[in-house]
Structure formats: structure tokens, C-alpha cells
Amino acid sequence: VVLLGTAASIPGKYRNVSGVYLDLGPRGGALLDCGEGSVGQLMRLFGREDAERRIREIRLVWVSHMHADHHLGLLRLLHV
């Protein structure tokens, strides 16, 4: 379980908007909420190559509700 952001209304390096990455081992990964800046947090934590691999292996993205701070990162996630 990797907390990408927990309590902010705008993305920041230390207090990002909502996002939780779950590493499911050989079954890939899951993302619970994908606030703006979630991809950047993955890159900072895992490095570019490993983050891109993890993003390609994501099998599920769950958005808890449609507030922008919970889904605006989806476009960048899909672009990677």
C-alpha cells in the first residue's frame, strides 16, 4: 500500500491530493482514486522506468466520488 496523497486540494510534493497505489504482486496493481499529481508521486517514489512499468500493469482504477481532486490525474495516467 503506497499513499500517493491524503489531504490536499491541490497537488504538492509532500501533501498531494487523494491517491493510493496497491501493489498486487504478479497480478499487477490497483489505484484507489487518481488525483492530479498521482503519476508524479509514482515517478518520485519508484523512478521513471519502474513507475511506467507499474502504471502499465494497473488492472483497476477505483474513483470514490467525482470531485476533481479524486480523478483529475486519470488523463496523465492514461497518457503514460
N, C-alpha and C positions, 0 to 999 in steps of 0.2 A: 504494500500500500504506500503510494507516494502522494503526499499532499502538494498539489501544484499551486493552490491558493485557497484561502479560507475566509478572508474577511476584508474585502476592499470593494469599492465601487468602480475603481479604475485600476488597470494593471500596474504593478510596480515590481521591482526586483525582489523585495522582501515580503510584501503583502499583496499578493496577486488576487484576482477575482476567482470565483469558485472553479475548482477543478481537482479531481482525484484520479490518479492513474493506478490501475490494478494490474500487476504483472501476474499472468496466469500460467507462467512457465511455458511448456511446449504448446499450449493451446492459444498462445498469443497474449493479448492484453485487452483491457476494457477501460473506458473513460467515463467517469461519472461527472457530468457537467463539463463544459468546454468553454470557459470564459476566455475573453480576449487575453492573450499573453500565455495561454497554456502551452502552446508549442514552444515558445521561447523558454519557458521554465524547463520543459523536457530537454531542450538543447543545452541549457546551462547545467543541468544535473547529469546528463548522460553523454554529452559531446554530440557533435553533429551526426556522425555516421551511426552511432548506436541509437540516437533518438529517431533518426529517419527509419531505421530498421524496426524499432518498436512501433512507430506510427503506422508503417505498412502492415504490421501484424495485429493491429487493433481489430477486434471482432465485434465490438459493441460500443456504442456511444449512447449513454442514457442522459437525457436532459430533464432535470427535476421539474422545471417550470420555465415559461417563456420570457422571463426577464432577461434583458440583454446581457447582463453580467454572467449569465449561465450558458449562453450559446453563441456569442459573437466570435469565438475562436474557431468555430467549425469551418469557416471558409478557408482560413490559413491551414488548418489540419488537412482538409481535402486537397489543397494545393501542393502539400509536401508529397 
